[in-house]
Structure formats: structure tokens, C-alpha cells
Amino acid sequence: MPTHGSSDRRRHLANSPFRPAPAPDIDEFAVGDRVSHLRHGLGVVVAATPATVTLRFESGVVRVNSPFERLTRL
């Protein structure tokens, strides 16, 4: 009797119409970039890694984690 579990994997077809959508491009920021944040307003990047960006706003310094959905480079 076959059992169903995590070891039962189905083969993925490359031309399947049910393929997941490709991952969105992740923005990369550099120190000194001017940005706009939906909640904090205009700011400047003071530190950046692929996973986090540290920003300086009038209200203070904020660290934002990836994905940077609320952050736009100006």
C-alpha cells in the first residue's frame, strides 16, 4: 500500500502552465541613495546589505528588511 508523505515528490514539467511566477527582482541600494518610504517619507541610505537597508529620516534612523516593498529609490 503506497503511503503519501513528504518523500512522495512529483516531477515538475518545465513547460507546465502551473509554474509559479518568477520571483520579483530585489532592489539593491547603495550608501547615499535617496529614497522614499511610504510611512517615513524621504530619506537617505546610511548602510546597505542584500537583506537590510538602514535609512536616515527626519524622524530618526530606521532599518528596513527585504523585501523593500515600501521603499522607492529616487
PyMOL commands that set and color helices and strands:
alter all, ss='L'
color gray80, all
select strands_A, chain A and resi 34-37+41-48+52-57+60-65+71-73
alter strands_A, ss='S'
color yellow, strands_A
deselect
rebuild
show_as cartoon
